[in-house]
Amino acid sequence: MSTTMNPPNSIPEVAVPRLRGRLQLILLLLVAIGPMVLATAMYQWRFWVPDARNYHGELIGNGQSLADLGVSGATQARWQILVTAPQACAEDCRQLVYTARQIQIGLNREAARASHGLAVSSPLPADYEAQLQREYPQLGRYGLALPAYEKAAKGASGAQLWLVDPHGNLVLRYDATAKGKAILNDLRLLLKLSQIG
């Protein structure tokens, strides 16, 4: 009478499907949860974060809005190219107003998705006000509360140009030395990625 015994290294036939099923479950969990764990770790410990960026201005990523900036009277459902002048609208402010208009024109068929505006804390000189009404009839004009502006725009001196989304959130900020072409490229990218406005 001879009996065949299982070799000591063999796995019982019932355990093979069970083991295979467990491996499949583990792989599925790794595929589903692994990227989330990796992304969280990358954010938490700042590794593998790219240094390159696609925009030219200063990114405003803290959820500030036009109201936080102290701008009053701005109610647009479009993207906005906004110039702010905390002091008098001097030459740098006037150049940014011109640049904002040129950027909107440069959007071509997308121009209807954006508007341009000026927010000042003090009344404009009569001659410049008349020039704006004559040459910039679509320019929005808004008030600017200095205490809120100084708190929200820390480190910003002189006139600034802001890209604002249709919900009124500040997206990018530029100073008077920024090139119009760079701002236009940033706005085109935002409009391309945006489903609003």
Phi and psi in degrees as a GROMACS rama.xvg file:
@    title "Ramachandran Plot"
@    xaxis  label "Phi"
@    yaxis  label "Psi"
@TYPE xy
-115.474  136.601  SER-2
-118.748  139.595  THR-3
-95.8441  131.468  THR-4
-107.084  149.973  MET-5
-69.156  139.019  ASN-6
-64.5834  150.036  PRO-7
-61.4813  -25.6628  PRO-8
-90.9302  -5.22254  ASN-9
-81.6449  150.885  SER-10
-99.7356  135.646  ILE-11
-56.0029  147.903  PRO-12
-62.2515  -28.6293  GLU-13
-72.6992  -32.2178  VAL-14
-76.1444  -23.5184  ALA-15
-62.8786  -51.0269  VAL-16
-62.8839  -36.4453  PRO-17
-64.2659  -43.5159  ARG-18
-65.111  -42.1102  LEU-19
-63.2556  -41.2293  ARG-20
-63.4787  -40.2715  GLY-21
-66.2707  -41.0728  ARG-22
-62.68  -40.7068  LEU-23
-63.7244  -40.9609  GLN-24
-62.8889  -44.1279  LEU-25
-62.6638  -42.9488  ILE-26
-63.0863  -41.8564  LEU-27
-61.8741  -42.8368  LEU-28
-63.8633  -40.2763  LEU-29
-63.8617  -41.1172  LEU-30
-67.8236  -37.931  VAL-31
-80.0965  -44.2332  ALA-32
-96.4668  -27.0385  ILE-33
-52.6949  -50.5991  GLY-34
-60.6997  -35.3803  PRO-35
-67.354  -41.374  MET-36
-65.1853  -42.5177  VAL-37
-63.4641  -44.8411  LEU-38
-63.2505  -40.7935  ALA-39
-63.7209  -43.7183  THR-40
-64.3203  -41.0584  ALA-41
-61.7507  -41.208  MET-42
-68.9775  -44.3852  TYR-43
-66.846  -45.9428  GLN-44
-106.648  6.02539  TRP-45
52.3331  53.1874  ARG-46
-118.763  151.245  PHE-47
60.4562  22.42  TRP-48
-86.7869  124.537  VAL-49
-66.9737  142.994  PRO-50
-86.9797  -22.8657  ASP-51
-72.7418  154.812  ALA-52
-140.738  158.343  ARG-53
-103.488  0.353533  ASN-54
-116.229  161.615  TYR-55
-107.714  -22.4628  HIS-56
-89.5057  -169.871  GLY-57
-92.4128  120.121  GLU-58
-71.9528  129.752  LEU-59
-102.09  96.4927  ILE-60
-109.475  24.1162  GLY-61
-108.91  12.7393  ASN-62
80.3041  15.1712  GLY-63
-68.3152  147.614  GLN-64
-120.612  176.568  SER-65
-59.53  -36.8535  LEU-66
-63.8085  -40.1689  ALA-67
-63.6596  -32.6407  ASP-68
-76.3231  -13.9979  LEU-69
91.968  14.7398  GLY-70
-86.5264  127.786  VAL-71
-117.085  145.104  SER-72
88.9583  1.76355  GLY-73
-91.8154  105.902  ALA-74
-128.148  89.6815  THR-75
-124.36  144.391  GLN-76
-104.473  30.6055  ALA-77
-131.864  170.641  ARG-78
-66.6457  148.12  TRP-79
-131.655  138.364  GLN-80
-103.82  101.988  ILE-81
-110.698  130.634  LEU-82
-103.975  132.139  VAL-83
-116.973  140.585  THR-84
-131.93  99.513  ALA-85
-70.1043  -28.3896  PRO-86
-104.612  -158.68  GLN-87
-63.7101  151.776  ALA-88
-78.5801  87.6775  CYS-89
-85.1753  -163.246  ALA-90
-60.7329  -41.3858  GLU-91
-63.7643  -38.4046  ASP-92
-64.9107  -45.2555  CYS-93
-64.561  -36.7464  ARG-94
-66.791  -39.5179  GLN-95
-67.7016  -35.0853  LEU-96
-62.7004  -43.7314  VAL-97
-62.0497  -45.272  TYR-98
-61.2046  -42.237  THR-99
-59.8696  -42.2454  ALA-100
-66.4069  -41.7048  ARG-101
-64.7266  -35.7766  GLN-102
-64.3752  -45.2198  ILE-103
-62.4438  -42.6858  GLN-104
-62.3041  -38.8995  ILE-105
-65.8705  -15.1194  GLY-106
-72.8507  -12.058  LEU-107
55.1656  -119.051  ASN-108
-69.5452  -14.8229  ARG-109
-90.5755  1.74617  GLU-110
-58.7469  -30.6648  ALA-111
-69.2523  -15.1762  ALA-112
-84.1186  -4.84923  ARG-113
-135.27  158.862  ALA-114
-137.131  166.917  SER-115
-123.849  148.393  HIS-116
-149.386  166.917  GLY-117
-133.982  126.815  LEU-118
-116.546  121.033  ALA-119
-127.105  152.946  VAL-120
-92.9074  -16.4873  SER-121
-133.458  157.477  SER-122
-60.0545  146.048  PRO-123
-78.0728  152.374  LEU-124
-59.1023  147.243  PRO-125
-58.994  -39.1528  ALA-126
-67.5757  -38.8824  ASP-127
-72.2813  -36.2254  TYR-128
-60.4563  -43.2327  GLU-129
-65.1998  -39.3403  ALA-130
-63.3475  -41.5005  GLN-131
-63.4347  -43.4649  LEU-132
-64.7426  -33.2434  GLN-133
-79.7768  -46.8822  ARG-134
-98.2723  -20.7751  GLU-135
-128.521  62.713  TYR-136
-64.6194  -22.8907  PRO-137
-95.6707  2.2112  GLN-138
-69.0919  122.047  LEU-139
-76.088  140.5  GLY-140
-120.767  129.608  ARG-141
-134.666  160.719  TYR-142
-85.1176  157.931  GLY-143
-136.252  115.708  LEU-144
-84.4617  115.81  ALA-145
-61.2843  -43.6574  LEU-146
-59.1066  -44.7634  PRO-147
-66.6111  -39.675  ALA-148
-63.6126  -46.1977  TYR-149
-63.6772  -33.6604  GLU-150
-72.6436  -41.9185  LYS-151
-80.3023  -33.9296  ALA-152
-103.42  52.3805  ALA-153
-57.7493  134.457  LYS-154
81.8693  -2.09329  GLY-155
-94.7378  121.437  ALA-156
-117.982  141.058  SER-157
76.7578  -168.41  GLY-158
-68.3246  144.725  ALA-159
-131.475  152.176  GLN-160
-115.416  132.223  LEU-161
-122.302  141.035  TRP-162
-100.109  124.495  LEU-163
-122.168  133.338  VAL-164
-78.5879  169.525  ASP-165
-62.1596  -17.1236  PRO-166
-88.3335  -1.4958  HIS-167
90.1857  11.0263  GLY-168
-86.0835  137.292  ASN-169
-75.3803  131.532  LEU-170
-110.849  -56.0674  VAL-171
-134.778  151.496  LEU-172
-128.591  142.025  ARG-173
-132.974  147.899  TYR-174
-93.996  -175.99  ASP-175
-69.4353  -13.499  ALA-176
-88.6438  -4.22172  THR-177
-66.9465  145.344  ALA-178
-84.4456  134.554  LYS-179
-58.4212  -37.4961  GLY-180
-62.8878  -41.5648  LYS-181
-64.9007  -42.109  ALA-182
-65.0974  -42.194  ILE-183
-60.3841  -43.1405  LEU-184
-62.7747  -40.3653  ASN-185
-63.487  -44.4011  ASP-186
-66.6533  -39.5813  LEU-187
-60.5207  -41.4424  ARG-188
-64.0536  -42.9296  LEU-189
-61.8049  -42.9323  LEU-190
-65.6909  -35.451  LEU-191
-66.502  -39.4792  LYS-192
-82.6875  -20.0507  LEU-193
-85.0534  140.379  SER-194
-101.823  1.08785  GLN-195
-116.365  158.652  ILE-196
